[in-house]
């Protein structure tokens, strides 16, 4: 049951991050920023693809991809908050979408790590019963 709840939370984090990036791309002018705009679309596609993989393949590999996705996306956002910014983009953490982005990406990392441990523990018990 715990693994199922964690899996759902990881999927929601992935889809939430994908939605935030799509919204920023489509409605907030990020589509006009060279390099960053296309990377936002890559984030959208990757978030959805990894969410599907986490949902259908109950293995540690897609969960690890979700953790990496969340960590890299959150890291890129944190770099964009620095005075130098990221590829010419300097964020200021003032929009609600930025808050949701941080929450969803942190959720991918935290719940993903917890799911990996839950799966490992369940797998160890399954092997011990054999």
MMTF fields as JSON, N, C-alpha, C and O atoms, coordinates in Angstrom:
{
  "mmtfVersion": "1.0.0",
  "mmtfProducer": "UNKNOWN",
  "numBonds": 519,
  "numAtoms": 520,
  "numGroups": 130,
  "numChains": 1,
  "numModels": 1,
  "chainsPerModel": [1],
  "groupsPerChain": [130],
  "chainIdList": ["A"],
  "bondAtomList": [4, 2, 8, 6, 12, 10, 16, 14, 20, 18, 24, 22, 28, 26, 32, 30, 36, 34, 40, 38, 44, 42, 48, 46, 52, 50, 56, 54, 60, 58, 64, 62, 68, 66, 72, 70, 76, 74, 80, 78, 84, 82, 88, 86, 92, 90, 96, 94, 100, 98, 104, 102, 108, 106, 112, 110, 116, 114, 120, 118, 124, 122, 128, 126, 132, 130, 136, 134, 140, 138, 144, 142, 148, 146, 152, 150, 156, 154, 160, 158, 164, 162, 168, 166, 172, 170, 176, 174, 180, 178, 184, 182, 188, 186, 192, 190, 196, 194, 200, 198, 204, 202, 208, 206, 212, 210, 216, 214, 220, 218, 224, 222, 228, 226, 232, 230, 236, 234, 240, 238, 244, 242, 248, 246, 252, 250, 256, 254, 260, 258, 264, 262, 268, 266, 272, 270, 276, 274, 280, 278, 284, 282, 288, 286, 292, 290, 296, 294, 300, 298, 304, 302, 308, 306, 312, 310, 316, 314, 320, 318, 324, 322, 328, 326, 332, 330, 336, 334, 340, 338, 344, 342, 348, 346, 352, 350, 356, 354, 360, 358, 364, 362, 368, 366, 372, 370, 376, 374, 380, 378, 384, 382, 388, 386, 392, 390, 396, 394, 400, 398, 404, 402, 408, 406, 412, 410, 416, 414, 420, 418, 424, 422, 428, 426, 432, 430, 436, 434, 440, 438, 444, 442, 448, 446, 452, 450, 456, 454, 460, 458, 464, 462, 468, 466, 472, 470, 476, 474, 480, 478, 484, 482, 488, 486, 492, 490, 496, 494, 500, 498, 504, 502, 508, 506, 512, 510, 516, 514],
  "bondOrderList": [1, 1, 1, 1, 1, 1, 1, 1, 1, 1, 1, 1, 1, 1, 1, 1, 1, 1, 1, 1, 1, 1, 1, 1, 1, 1, 1, 1, 1, 1, 1, 1, 1, 1, 1, 1, 1, 1, 1, 1, 1, 1, 1, 1, 1, 1, 1, 1, 1, 1, 1, 1, 1, 1, 1, 1, 1, 1, 1, 1, 1, 1, 1, 1, 1, 1, 1, 1, 1, 1, 1, 1, 1, 1, 1, 1, 1, 1, 1, 1, 1, 1, 1, 1, 1, 1, 1, 1, 1, 1, 1, 1, 1, 1, 1, 1, 1, 1, 1, 1, 1, 1, 1, 1, 1, 1, 1, 1, 1, 1, 1, 1, 1, 1, 1, 1, 1, 1, 1, 1, 1, 1, 1, 1, 1, 1, 1, 1, 1],
  "groupList": [{"groupName": "UNK", "atomNameList": ["N", "CA", "C", "O"], "elementList": ["N", "C", "C", "O"], "formalChargeList": [0, 0, 0, 0], "bondAtomList": [1, 0, 2, 1, 3, 2], "bondOrderList": [1, 1, 2], "singleLetterCode": "X", "chemCompType": "L-PEPTIDE LINKING"}],
  "groupTypeList": [0, 0, 0, 0, 0, 0, 0, 0, 0, 0, 0, 0, 0, 0, 0, 0, 0, 0, 0, 0, 0, 0, 0, 0, 0, 0, 0, 0, 0, 0, 0, 0, 0, 0, 0, 0, 0, 0, 0, 0, 0, 0, 0, 0, 0, 0, 0, 0, 0, 0, 0, 0, 0, 0, 0, 0, 0, 0, 0, 0, 0, 0, 0, 0, 0, 0, 0, 0, 0, 0, 0, 0, 0, 0, 0, 0, 0, 0, 0, 0, 0, 0, 0, 0, 0, 0, 0, 0, 0, 0, 0, 0, 0, 0, 0, 0, 0, 0, 0, 0, 0, 0, 0, 0, 0, 0, 0, 0, 0, 0, 0, 0, 0, 0, 0, 0, 0, 0, 0, 0, 0, 0, 0, 0, 0, 0, 0, 0, 0, 0],
  "groupIdList": [1, 2, 3, 4, 5, 6, 7, 8, 9, 10, 11, 12, 13, 14, 15, 16, 17, 18, 19, 20, 21, 22, 23, 24, 25, 26, 27, 28, 29, 30, 31, 32, 33, 34, 35, 36, 37, 38, 39, 40, 41, 42, 43, 44, 45, 46, 47, 48, 49, 50, 51, 52, 53, 54, 55, 56, 57, 58, 59, 60, 61, 62, 63, 64, 65, 66, 67, 68, 69, 70, 71, 72, 73, 74, 75, 76, 77, 78, 79, 80, 81, 82, 83, 84, 85, 86, 87, 88, 89, 90, 91, 92, 93, 94, 95, 96, 97, 98, 99, 100, 101, 102, 103, 104, 105, 106, 107, 108, 109, 110, 111, 112, 113, 114, 115, 116, 117, 118, 119, 120, 121, 122, 123, 124, 125, 126, 127, 128, 129, 130],
  "secStructList": [7, 2, 2, 2, 2, 2, 2, 2, 2, 2, 2, 2, 2, 2, 2, 2, 2, 2, 2, 2, 2, 2, 2, 2, 2, 2, 2, 1, 1, 4, 4, 4, 1, 6, 6, 2, 2, 2, 2, 2, 2, 2, 2, 2, 2, 2, 2, 2, 2, 2, 2, 2, 2, 2, 2, 2, 7, 7, 1, 2, 2, 2, 2, 2, 2, 2, 2, 2, 2, 2, 2, 2, 2, 2, 2, 2, 2, 2, 2, 2, 6, 1, 6, 6, 7, 5, 6, 6, 5, 7, 7, 7, 1, 7, 1, 2, 2, 2, 2, 2, 2, 2, 2, 2, 2, 2, 2, 2, 2, 2, 2, 2, 2, 2, 2, 2, 2, 2, 2, 2, 2, 2, 2, 2, 2, 2, 2, 2, 2, 7],
  "xCoordList": [0.823, 0.0, 0.863, 0.572, 1.935, 2.817, 3.459, 3.525, 3.929, 4.565, 3.578, 3.947, 2.318, 1.304, 1.092, 1.035, 0.975, 0.787, 2.0, 1.849, 3.196, 4.416, 4.478, 4.88, 4.079, 4.081, 3.146, 3.501, 1.96, 1.002, 1.575, 1.429, 2.223, 2.806, 3.934, 4.064, 4.74, 5.803, 5.189, 5.643, 4.166, 3.498, 2.886, 3.008, 2.231, 1.646, 2.734, 2.537, 3.871, 4.982, 5.494, 5.746, 5.647, 6.116, 5.133, 5.521, 3.862, 2.843, 2.666, 2.412, 2.801, 2.705, 3.828, 3.596, 5.043, 6.175, 6.015, 6.302, 5.554, 5.328, 4.285, 4.448, 3.218, 2.169, 2.689, 2.395, 3.453, 4.014, 4.866, 4.758, 5.706, 6.576, 5.793, 6.137, 4.751, 3.906, 3.2, 3.142, 2.668, 1.972, 2.919, 2.551, 4.116, 5.086, 5.473, 5.644, 5.606, 5.951, 4.813, 5.046, 3.609, 2.473, 1.895, 1.414, 1.937, 1.206, 2.051, 1.56, 3.296, 4.113, 5.294, 6.176, 5.333, 6.361, 7.671, 8.62, 7.753, 8.998, 9.267, 10.401, 8.255, 8.451, 9.335, 9.909, 9.446, 10.243, 11.714, 12.514, 12.075, 13.452, 14.258, 13.945, 15.294, 16.115, 16.718, 17.078, 16.823, 17.351, 16.431, 16.062, 16.059, 15.218, 13.822, 13.279, 13.239, 11.908, 11.835, 10.972, 12.72, 12.702, 12.986, 12.437, 13.824, 14.097, 12.855, 12.675, 12.005, 10.754, 9.865, 9.2, 9.854, 9.076, 9.668, 8.928, 10.981, 11.624, 11.204, 10.936, 11.148, 10.724, 9.302, 9.004, 8.424, 7.024, 6.951, 6.315, 7.596, 7.556, 8.218, 7.694, 9.355, 10.064, 9.24, 9.167, 8.623, 7.81, 6.66, 6.396, 5.977, 4.851, 5.355, 4.771, 6.433, 6.971, 7.434, 7.162, 8.129, 8.598, 7.416, 7.426, 6.395, 5.199, 4.524, 4.104, 4.422, 3.832, 4.697, 4.175, 6.013, 6.915, 6.79, 6.765, 6.712, 6.555, 5.228, 5.143, 4.194, 2.872, 2.798, 2.167, 3.433, 3.249, 4.376, 4.159, 5.576, 6.705, 7.127, 7.804, 6.752, 7.033, 8.442, 8.637, 9.386, 10.802, 11.482, 10.917, 12.687, 13.374, 13.901, 14.124, 14.1, 14.706, 13.872, 14.428, 12.569, 11.813, 11.68, 11.566, 11.695, 11.63, 12.928, 12.91, 14.046, 15.321, 15.322, 15.852, 14.731, 14.604, 13.769, 14.077, 12.714, 11.879, 12.67, 12.538, 13.489, 14.328, 15.309, 15.475, 15.953, 16.887, 16.202, 16.724, 15.032, 14.243, 13.96, 14.188, 13.467, 13.145, 14.376, 14.34, 15.472, 16.695, 17.297, 17.696, 17.36, 17.947, 17.078, 17.594, 15.77, 14.867, 14.916, 14.971, 14.894, 14.986, 16.338, 16.415, 17.395, 18.728, 18.827, 19.416, 18.251, 18.272, 17.509, 17.936, 16.383, 15.615, 16.416, 16.445, 17.061, 17.854, 19.004, 19.337, 19.609, 20.662, 20.075, 20.729, 18.852, 18.236, 17.921, 17.689, 17.91, 17.678, 18.94, 18.857, 20.099, 21.352, 21.483, 20.811, 22.352, 22.526, 22.916, 22.517, 23.679, 24.082, 22.981, 22.991, 22.029, 20.921, 21.358, 22.462, 20.457, 20.708, 20.469, 19.338, 21.522, 21.443, 20.731, 19.912, 21.052, 20.478, 19.127, 18.568, 18.581, 17.284, 17.531, 18.182, 16.999, 17.138, 15.743, 14.96, 15.444, 14.144, 14.206, 15.285, 13.028, 12.981, 12.052, 11.866, 11.457, 10.574, 9.403, 9.202, 8.639, 7.494, 6.172, 5.108, 6.215, 4.988, 4.543, 5.365, 3.241, 2.701, 3.211, 3.43, 3.401, 3.886, 5.288, 5.644, 6.077, 7.415, 7.329, 8.094, 6.399, 6.196, 5.752, 6.282, 4.774, 4.3, 5.397, 5.484, 6.233, 7.343, 8.296, 8.704, 8.644, 9.54, 8.899, 9.561, 7.615, 6.916, 6.87, 7.17, 6.5, 6.365, 7.719, 7.831, 8.735, 10.055, 10.679, 11.319, 10.502, 10.98, 10.23, 10.807, 8.943, 8.157, 8.699, 8.751, 9.102, 9.703, 10.923, 11.113, 11.74, 12.973, 12.668, 13.104, 11.924, 11.67, 10.844, 11.226, 9.715, 8.855, 9.488, 9.261, 10.282, 10.967, 11.996, 12.081, 12.776, 13.761, 13.042, 13.463, 11.963, 11.199, 10.635, 10.615, 10.18, 9.634, 10.719, 10.476, 11.9, 12.999, 13.282, 13.451, 13.337, 13.576, 12.41, 12.624, 11.184, 10.01, 10.015, 9.704, 10.367, 10.433, 11.549, 11.376, 12.681, 13.797, 13.413, 13.743, 12.724, 12.3, 11.278, 11.364, 10.321, 9.314, 9.971, 9.621, 10.917, 11.626, 12.433, 12.497, 13.043, 13.824, 12.921, 13.301, 11.723, 10.791, 10.288, 10.098, 10.07, 9.595, 10.64, 10.297, 11.91, 12.98, 13.117, 13.361, 12.962, 13.092, 12.01, 12.241, 10.827, 9.725, 9.929, 9.312, 10.781, 10.955, 11.687, 11.917],
  "yCoordList": [-1.202, 0.0, 1.261, 2.223, 1.246, 2.411, 2.658, 3.8, 1.6, 1.751, 2.308, 3.118, 1.873, 2.369, 3.872, 4.612, 4.33, 5.759, 6.548, 7.602, 6.05, 6.735, 6.803, 7.821, 5.714, 5.689, 6.771, 7.488, 6.887, 7.911, 9.306, 10.182, 9.525, 10.838, 11.186, 12.337, 10.199, 10.434, 10.792, 11.723, 10.059, 10.335, 11.733, 12.473, 12.097, 13.447, 14.52, 15.572, 14.263, 15.219, 15.403, 16.525, 14.297, 14.368, 15.121, 16.003, 14.764, 15.426, 16.885, 17.739, 17.171, 18.565, 19.412, 20.532, 18.895, 19.63, 19.822, 20.895, 18.77, 18.883, 19.961, 20.755, 19.986, 20.986, 22.403, 23.311, 22.595, 23.919, 24.391, 25.541, 23.513, 23.91, 24.163, 25.055, 23.385, 23.642, 24.99, 25.76, 25.275, 26.54, 27.729, 28.721, 27.63, 28.71, 28.871, 29.989, 27.766, 27.816, 28.427, 29.302, 27.979, 28.387, 29.746, 30.478, 30.091, 31.283, 32.395, 33.51, 32.12, 33.13, 33.619, 34.289, 33.308, 33.84, 33.079, 33.524, 31.947, 31.196, 30.58, 30.2, 30.477, 29.939, 30.856, 30.414, 32.122, 33.088, 33.123, 33.823, 32.378, 32.412, 31.313, 30.13, 31.713, 30.708, 29.717, 30.106, 28.507, 27.382, 27.008, 25.841, 27.949, 27.644, 27.205, 26.248, 27.876, 27.511, 26.063, 25.321, 25.636, 24.23, 23.269, 22.167, 23.666, 22.807, 22.642, 21.599, 23.661, 23.533, 22.473, 21.7, 22.44, 21.408, 20.017, 19.044, 19.922, 18.645, 18.204, 17.025, 19.152, 18.845, 18.313, 17.364, 18.913, 18.467, 17.019, 16.177, 16.741, 15.396, 14.385, 13.29, 14.742, 13.82, 13.542, 12.399, 14.575, 14.374, 13.416, 12.538, 13.577, 12.688, 11.272, 10.296, 11.161, 9.837, 9.075, 7.882, 9.762, 9.098, 8.743, 7.695, 9.607, 9.301, 8.025, 7.187, 7.881, 6.667, 5.459, 4.406, 5.608, 4.503, 4.093, 2.903, 5.074, 4.772, 4.057, 3.176, 4.441, 3.843, 2.398, 1.558, 2.109, 0.789, -0.203, -1.412, 0.287, -0.603, -0.467, 0.498, -1.385, -1.332, -1.856, -2.933, -1.068, -1.389, -0.149, 0.944, -0.308, 0.843, 1.815, 2.988, 1.352, 2.195, 3.427, 4.525, 3.312, 4.533, 5.444, 6.661, 4.862, 5.683, 6.475, 7.646, 5.828, 6.539, 7.667, 8.748, 7.416, 8.467, 9.625, 10.786, 9.323, 10.373, 11.199, 12.422, 10.532, 11.243, 12.152, 13.316, 11.623, 12.429, 13.599, 14.714, 13.34, 14.395, 15.522, 16.693, 15.164, 16.17, 16.93, 18.153, 16.21, 16.843, 17.792, 18.909, 17.347, 18.186, 19.41, 20.517, 19.215, 20.332, 21.338, 22.546, 20.837, 21.719, 22.419, 23.605, 21.697, 22.3, 23.406, 24.455, 23.177, 24.209, 25.448, 26.575, 25.234, 26.377, 27.139, 28.37, 26.417, 27.087, 27.88, 28.962, 27.352, 28.1, 29.367, 30.41, 29.284, 30.467, 31.551, 32.703, 31.196, 32.188, 32.969, 34.014, 32.476, 33.148, 34.425, 34.586, 35.332, 36.582, 36.362, 37.144, 35.327, 35.046, 34.405, 34.484, 33.767, 33.122, 31.859, 31.351, 31.372, 30.162, 30.495, 30.773, 30.47, 30.764, 32.087, 32.197, 33.077, 34.398, 34.615, 35.706, 33.608, 33.742, 33.847, 32.991, 34.915, 35.13, 35.171, 36.081, 34.179, 34.096, 34.815, 35.086, 35.119, 35.825, 35.186, 35.753, 34.033, 33.303, 34.175, 34.399, 34.66, 35.52, 34.97, 35.435, 33.995, 33.477, 32.2, 31.427, 31.996, 30.769, 29.533, 28.494, 29.635, 28.476, 28.075, 26.897, 29.038, 28.709, 27.922, 26.984, 28.31, 27.577, 26.152, 25.199, 26.006, 24.671, 23.846, 22.639, 24.489, 23.775, 23.218, 22.058, 24.033, 23.58, 22.44, 21.45, 22.577, 21.542, 20.225, 19.169, 20.279, 19.046, 18.386, 17.161, 19.175, 18.608, 18.051, 17.0, 18.738, 18.202, 16.911, 15.973, 16.87, 15.649, 14.483, 13.355, 14.747, 13.686, 13.099, 11.883, 13.965, 13.507, 12.76, 11.624, 13.396, 12.822, 11.542, 10.512, 11.609, 10.429, 9.342, 8.154, 9.748, 8.772, 7.979, 6.758, 8.669, 7.973, 7.043, 5.903, 7.526, 6.687, 5.459, 4.367, 5.629, 4.502, 3.484, 2.278, 3.959, 3.029, 2.172, 0.958, 2.786, 2.026, 1.091, -0.037, 1.546, 0.692, -0.509, -1.624, -0.288, -1.396, -2.368, -3.582, -1.851, -2.711, -3.553, -4.737, -2.941, -3.664, -4.75, -5.872, -4.414, -5.388, -6.529, -7.694, -6.196, -7.203, -8.129, -9.334, -7.582, -8.394, -9.374, -10.521, -8.914, -9.807, -10.881, -12.025, -10.536, -11.519, -12.612, -13.788, -12.222, -13.192, -14.068, -15.269, -13.47, -14.229, -15.286, -16.315, -15.058, -16.022, -17.236, -18.28, -17.106, -18.198, -19.359, -20.358],
  "zCoordList": [0.0, 0.0, 0.0, -0.711, 0.81, 0.879, -0.479, -0.936, -1.125, -2.436, -3.453, -4.303, -3.365, -4.297, -4.112, -5.094, -2.866, -2.586, -3.063, -3.682, -2.781, -3.229, -4.746, -5.31, -5.413, -6.882, -7.424, -8.36, -6.84, -7.279, -7.042, -7.894, -5.903, -5.613, -6.587, -7.001, -6.949, -7.941, -9.293, -9.959, -9.691, -10.969, -10.958, -11.934, -9.859, -9.756, -9.808, -10.416, -9.179, -9.239, -10.657, -11.095, -11.37, -12.756, -13.644, -14.41, -13.534, -14.361, -13.964, -14.814, -12.669, -12.208, -12.759, -13.214, -12.725, -13.282, -14.779, -15.31, -15.464, -16.914, -17.202, -18.128, -16.409, -16.624, -16.383, -17.161, -15.318, -15.025, -16.194, -16.617, -16.714, -17.824, -19.111, -19.886, -19.334, -20.502, -20.366, -21.325, -19.19, -18.952, -19.144, -19.772, -18.611, -18.779, -20.249, -20.734, -20.94, -22.36, -23.176, -24.01, -22.943, -23.777, -23.394, -24.259, -22.106, -21.656, -21.056, -20.879, -20.744, -20.054, -20.877, -20.339, -22.146, -23.025, -23.053, -23.699, -22.372, -22.395, -23.763, -24.054, -24.595, -25.943, -26.793, -27.789, -26.405, -27.168, -26.753, -27.374, -25.714, -25.217, -25.918, -25.791, -26.655, -27.339, -26.333, -25.222, -26.701, -25.931, -24.766, -24.635, -23.934, -22.766, -23.214, -22.664, -24.188, -24.677, -25.13, -24.659, -26.037, -26.443, -25.287, -25.257, -24.349, -23.202, -22.321, -21.692, -22.276, -21.532, -22.192, -21.501, -23.524, -24.208, -23.976, -23.831, -23.943, -23.625, -22.225, -21.996, -21.291, -19.925, -19.904, -19.178, -20.691, -20.751, -21.235, -20.601, -22.342, -22.922, -21.987, -21.788, -21.421, -20.522, -19.265, -18.814, -18.701, -17.505, -17.746, -16.924, -18.863, -19.194, -19.482, -19.011, -20.251, -20.598, -19.356, -19.217, -18.46, -17.241, -16.341, -15.696, -16.29, -15.492, -15.991, -15.193, -17.3, -17.873, -17.518, -17.153, -17.623, -17.298, -15.824, -15.509, -14.933, -13.499, -13.25, -12.395, -13.998, -13.802, -14.294, -13.654, -15.416, -16.026, -15.743, -15.816, -15.421, -15.187, -13.733, -13.379, -12.907, -11.472, -11.195, -10.632, -11.606, -11.486, -10.929, -10.979, -10.401, -9.825, -10.887, -10.586, -12.107, -13.138, -13.508, -13.523, -13.806, -14.097, -12.883, -13.029, -11.691, -10.481, -10.332, -9.952, -10.633, -10.614, -11.646, -11.388, -12.805, -13.82, -13.285, -13.557, -12.528, -11.941, -10.928, -10.88, -10.125, -9.154, -9.889, -9.524, -10.919, -11.707, -12.391, -12.406, -12.956, -13.597, -12.603, -12.903, -11.435, -10.426, -9.969, -9.831, -9.732, -9.246, -10.285, -9.954, -11.531, -12.582, -12.853, -13.011, -12.908, -13.161, -12.019, -12.25, -10.787, -9.628, -9.585, -9.264, -9.906, -9.947, -10.98, -10.718, -12.159, -13.203, -12.745, -12.995, -12.076, -11.569, -10.514, -10.524, -9.613, -8.575, -9.191, -8.709, -10.245, -10.938, -11.556, -11.567, -12.069, -12.683, -11.652, -12.019, -10.376, -9.319, -8.961, -8.315, -9.372, -9.046, -9.87, -10.889, -9.424, -10.186, -11.645, -12.508, -11.936, -13.31, -14.134, -15.363, -13.458, -14.153, -14.878, -14.684, -15.717, -16.506, -17.963, -18.362, -18.758, -20.196, -20.459, -21.372, -19.653, -19.846, -19.193, -19.3, -18.516, -17.852, -16.357, -15.758, -15.762, -14.321, -13.701, -13.97, -12.872, -12.202, -10.857, -10.331, -10.311, -9.028, -8.014, -6.937, -8.301, -7.383, -6.932, -5.739, -7.904, -7.586, -8.124, -7.715, -9.026, -9.631, -8.923, -8.431, -8.883, -8.279, -9.006, -8.383, -10.314, -11.069, -10.624, -10.68, -10.188, -9.695, -8.388, -8.166, -7.538, -6.278, -6.582, -6.012, -7.485, -7.845, -8.489, -8.264, -9.287, -9.902, -8.85, -8.926, -7.885, -6.813, -6.021, -5.71, -5.695, -4.928, -5.702, -5.145, -6.97, -7.744, -7.981, -7.914, -8.254, -8.511, -7.234, -7.267, -6.118, -4.841, -4.511, -3.959, -4.852, -4.641, -5.449, -4.959, -6.683, -7.505, -6.807, -6.786, -6.24, -5.591, -4.294, -4.108, -3.408, -2.082, -2.172, -1.617, -2.869, -2.964, -3.832, -3.605, -4.825, -5.652, -4.866, -4.999, -4.048, -3.208, -2.234, -2.037, -1.628, -0.706, -1.424, -0.857, -2.66, -3.425, -3.766, -3.716, -4.107, -4.389, -3.161, -3.28, -1.986, -0.757, -0.449, -0.004, -0.68, -0.436, -1.372, -0.954, -2.633, -3.589, -3.215, -3.33, -2.772, -2.387, -1.173, -1.096, -0.242, 0.964, 0.616, 1.116, -0.235, -0.666, -1.436, -1.247, -2.298, -3.071, -2.174, -2.421, -1.146, -0.22, 0.53, 0.769, 0.899, 1.587, 0.643, 1.057, -0.617, -1.583, -1.811, -1.931, -1.872, -2.056, -0.813, -0.925, 0.381, 1.626, 1.767, 2.402, 1.187, 1.277, 0.375, 0.589, -0.62, -1.593, -0.998, -1.679]
}
